[in-house]
């Protein structure tokens, strides 16, 4: 999935909301900021591995925030099914 699509698709933004959506089975793809704190990113990565959800961790938090058209960085963005 391409980061440029984030502005126009249904998604969760942020670590807590993305983790909740993964637990509910609502997410098909996750973007993680590679510069996020490991204590925040690692539980999301683990949940994705357990659920078989692909993860893209090639972007910074600022890049993810800009792609979602928010004014702050985003540690995690989950794309809904």
C-alpha positions in Angstrom: 0.0 0.0 0.0 1.2 3.5 -0.8 1.5 6.2 1.8 0.0 8.7 -0.7 -3.4 6.9 -0.4 -3.8 7.7 3.3 -5.5 11.0 2.8 -8.5 9.5 1.0 -9.1 6.2 2.8 -10.8 5.1 6.1 -8.2 4.7 8.8 -7.2 4.9 12.4 -4.6 7.4 13.4 -2.5 6.9 16.5 -1.1 4.0 18.5 -4.1 3.4 20.9 -6.8 3.6 18.3 -4.8 1.4 15.8 -4.1 -1.2 18.5 -7.9 -1.3 19.4 -8.8 -1.7 15.7 -6.3 -4.5 15.3 -7.8 -6.3 18.3 -11.3 -6.0 16.7 -10.1 -7.4 13.4 -10.9 -4.2 11.5 -7.5 -3.4 10.1 -5.9 -4.8 6.9 -2.7 -2.9 6.8 -0.6 -0.8 9.3 1.9 2.0 8.8 4.4 2.4 11.7 6.7 5.4 12.1 10.2 4.0 12.3 11.3 6.8 14.7 8.5 6.0 17.2 9.4 4.9 20.7 9.8 1.1 20.9 7.5 0.8 23.9 4.7 2.2 21.7 5.6 0.6 18.4 6.5 -2.9 19.6 3.0 -3.9 20.9 1.5 -2.8 17.6 4.0 -4.7 15.6 3.5 -7.8 17.7 -0.3 -7.6 17.3 0.1 -7.3 13.6 2.3 -10.4 13.4 -0.2 -12.4 15.5 -3.1 -11.2 13.3 -1.1 -11.6 10.0 -1.4 -7.9 9.1 1.3 -6.5 6.8 3.3 -3.6 8.3 5.1 -0.8 6.5 7.8 0.9 8.7 9.7 2.8 6.1 8.4 6.3 7.0 8.9 8.8 9.8 6.1 9.8 12.1 6.1 13.3 10.5 5.7 11.8 7.0 2.7 9.7 8.3 1.1 12.7 9.9 1.5 14.8 6.7 0.1 11.9 4.6 -3.0 11.8 6.9 -3.3 15.6 6.7 -2.8 16.2 10.5 -0.5 18.8 12.0 1.4 16.3 14.2 3.3 13.1 13.7 1.5 9.8 13.8 3.2 6.8 15.4 0.7 4.3 13.8 -1.9 4.4 11.0 -4.2 1.5 10.5 -6.1 1.0 7.2 -9.6 -0.4 7.6 -10.8 -3.4 5.7 
